[in-house]
């Protein structure tokens, strides 16, 4: 009896029953988050005449620039006179 129950469960998983349900939930969550993100960017982070997509791209570039500057500053602070950086 237990073996047939496991076999049935394995067939259900292999048939996509469990994974398709998870995929539907995952798609719904991602879609909802993307909508909230777009509205937030549109309301608070866009500049005059800028679309939501343009604002997101600008923000990505600004973040990349800040991260690069932070890495550079960390290297400068780590360097001590008379020693090679990273040693």
Residue frames as qw, qx, qy, qz and C-alpha x, y, z in Angstrom:
[[0.000, 0.885, 0.466, 0.000, 0.00, 0.00, 0.00],
 [0.288, -0.822, 0.093, 0.483, 2.75, 2.46, 0.94],
 [0.446, -0.169, 0.588, 0.654, 4.73, 1.62, -2.16],
 [0.259, 0.585, 0.650, 0.410, 1.81, 2.34, -4.47],
 [0.124, -0.939, -0.259, 0.189, 1.27, 5.69, -2.70],
 [0.374, -0.626, 0.336, 0.596, 4.89, 6.65, -3.33],
 [0.405, 0.158, 0.695, 0.574, 4.60, 5.54, -6.93],
 [0.134, 0.810, 0.545, 0.170, 1.51, 7.68, -7.41],
 [0.233, -0.902, -0.019, 0.362, 3.24, 10.68, -5.82],
 [0.443, -0.357, 0.520, 0.637, 6.30, 10.22, -8.03],
 [0.339, 0.438, 0.688, 0.469, 4.11, 10.04, -11.14],
 [0.004, -0.925, -0.377, 0.048, 2.30, 13.22, -10.11],
 [0.323, -0.771, 0.220, 0.502, 5.61, 15.06, -9.61],
 [0.429, -0.116, 0.661, 0.605, 7.05, 13.72, -12.86],
 [0.262, 0.625, 0.672, 0.299, 3.88, 14.71, -14.70],
 [0.185, 0.326, 0.056, 0.925, 4.35, 18.33, -13.67],
 [0.387, -0.716, -0.541, -0.214, 1.42, 18.57, -11.26],
 [0.552, -0.677, -0.228, 0.430, 3.44, 19.87, -8.34],
 [0.454, -0.192, 0.188, 0.849, 5.89, 21.94, -10.35],
 [0.075, 0.508, 0.487, 0.706, 3.26, 23.62, -12.51],
 [0.388, -0.822, -0.416, -0.039, 1.45, 24.82, -9.38],
 [0.555, -0.547, -0.017, 0.627, 4.69, 26.22, -7.99],
 [0.367, 0.131, 0.386, 0.836, 5.43, 27.92, -11.33],
 [0.097, -0.726, -0.504, -0.457, 2.02, 29.61, -11.34],
 [0.488, -0.811, -0.240, 0.217, 2.55, 30.94, -7.82],
 [0.569, -0.318, 0.176, 0.737, 6.08, 32.07, -8.67],
 [0.248, 0.389, 0.462, 0.757, 4.92, 33.88, -11.83],
 [0.242, -0.827, -0.443, -0.248, 2.18, 35.64, -9.87],
 [0.558, -0.705, -0.102, 0.427, 4.57, 36.82, -7.16],
 [0.490, -0.118, 0.303, 0.809, 7.15, 38.09, -9.65],
 [0.101, 0.574, 0.515, 0.628, 4.47, 39.83, -11.70],
 [0.363, -0.860, -0.358, -0.025, 3.07, 41.53, -8.59],
 [0.573, -0.559, 0.038, 0.598, 6.49, 42.65, -7.43],
 [0.405, 0.147, 0.407, 0.806, 7.37, 44.04, -10.87],
 [0.056, -0.751, -0.485, -0.444, 4.15, 46.05, -10.91],
 [0.476, -0.833, -0.192, 0.206, 4.84, 47.53, -7.47],
 [0.593, -0.309, 0.213, 0.712, 8.43, 48.30, -8.46],
 [0.289, 0.410, 0.465, 0.730, 7.35, 50.05, -11.66],
 [0.206, -0.860, -0.388, -0.262, 4.79, 52.19, -9.82],
 [0.574, -0.701, -0.062, 0.418, 7.32, 53.15, -7.14],
 [0.510, -0.083, 0.325, 0.792, 9.91, 54.16, -9.74],
 [0.125, 0.600, 0.504, 0.609, 7.26, 56.08, -11.70],
 [0.328, -0.875, -0.337, -0.119, 5.95, 57.98, -8.68],
 [0.536, -0.812, 0.058, 0.224, 9.18, 58.72, -6.78],
 [0.630, -0.401, 0.406, 0.527, 12.28, 58.25, -8.93],
 [0.543, 0.534, 0.439, 0.477, 11.51, 59.51, -12.44],
 [0.194, -0.398, 0.018, 0.896, 12.70, 62.91, -13.54],
 [0.427, 0.609, 0.122, -0.657, 10.82, 65.32, -15.81],
 [0.637, 0.559, -0.310, -0.431, 9.89, 63.64, -19.09],
 [0.069, 0.410, -0.909, -0.004, 11.62, 60.39, -18.17],
 [0.809, -0.110, -0.409, -0.408, 9.88, 57.04, -18.63],
 [0.815, -0.486, 0.267, -0.170, 9.94, 54.31, -16.00],
 [0.945, 0.164, 0.058, 0.276, 12.31, 52.21, -18.12],
 [0.421, 0.698, -0.202, 0.543, 14.66, 55.15, -18.61],
 [0.406, -0.748, 0.307, -0.425, 14.65, 55.85, -14.86],
 [0.944, -0.269, 0.190, 0.001, 15.44, 52.21, -14.05],
 [0.812, 0.390, -0.044, 0.432, 18.37, 52.24, -16.48],
 [0.098, 0.788, -0.249, 0.555, 19.66, 55.52, -15.02],
 [0.662, -0.626, 0.281, -0.302, 19.41, 54.09, -11.50],
 [0.980, -0.012, 0.080, 0.183, 21.27, 50.91, -12.55],
 [0.604, 0.569, -0.139, 0.541, 24.10, 52.99, -14.01],
 [0.200, -0.787, 0.269, -0.518, 24.28, 55.24, -10.93],
 [0.857, -0.447, 0.216, -0.138, 24.44, 52.19, -8.66],
 [0.915, 0.209, 0.000, 0.345, 27.21, 50.61, -10.76],
 [0.321, 0.713, -0.211, 0.586, 29.18, 53.86, -10.61],
 [0.487, -0.716, 0.276, -0.417, 28.75, 54.08, -6.79],
 [0.963, -0.226, 0.138, 0.042, 29.87, 50.46, -6.35],
 [0.764, 0.428, -0.089, 0.474, 32.95, 51.02, -8.51],
 [0.033, 0.770, -0.258, 0.583, 33.86, 54.15, -6.53],
 [0.731, -0.581, 0.227, -0.277, 33.40, 52.27, -3.25],
 [0.970, 0.017, 0.042, 0.240, 35.70, 49.47, -4.43],
 [0.516, 0.612, -0.167, 0.576, 38.32, 52.02, -5.47],
 [0.273, -0.759, 0.270, -0.527, 38.12, 53.78, -2.12],
 [0.908, -0.384, 0.140, -0.086, 38.40, 50.45, -0.28],
 [0.867, 0.249, -0.061, 0.428, 41.60, 49.69, -2.20],
 [0.215, 0.718, -0.212, 0.627, 43.00, 53.13, -1.42],
 [0.558, -0.678, 0.238, -0.415, 42.23, 52.76, 2.29],
 [0.979, -0.179, 0.070, 0.062, 43.73, 49.26, 2.36],
 [0.697, 0.493, -0.191, 0.484, 47.02, 50.49, 0.91],
 [0.553, -0.802, 0.022, 0.226, 49.57, 51.27, 3.58],
 [0.254, 0.881, -0.399, -0.024, 52.81, 53.10, 2.79],
 [0.122, -0.572, 0.811, -0.012, 55.67, 50.72, 2.08],
 [0.493, 0.073, 0.862, -0.094, 53.38, 47.81, 1.24],
 [0.132, -0.043, -0.710, -0.690, 51.84, 46.64, -1.97],
 [0.618, -0.054, 0.097, -0.778, 48.02, 46.81, -2.08],
 [0.904, 0.006, -0.242, -0.353, 46.38, 43.53, -1.17],
 [0.603, 0.270, -0.680, 0.317, 49.42, 42.14, 0.68]]
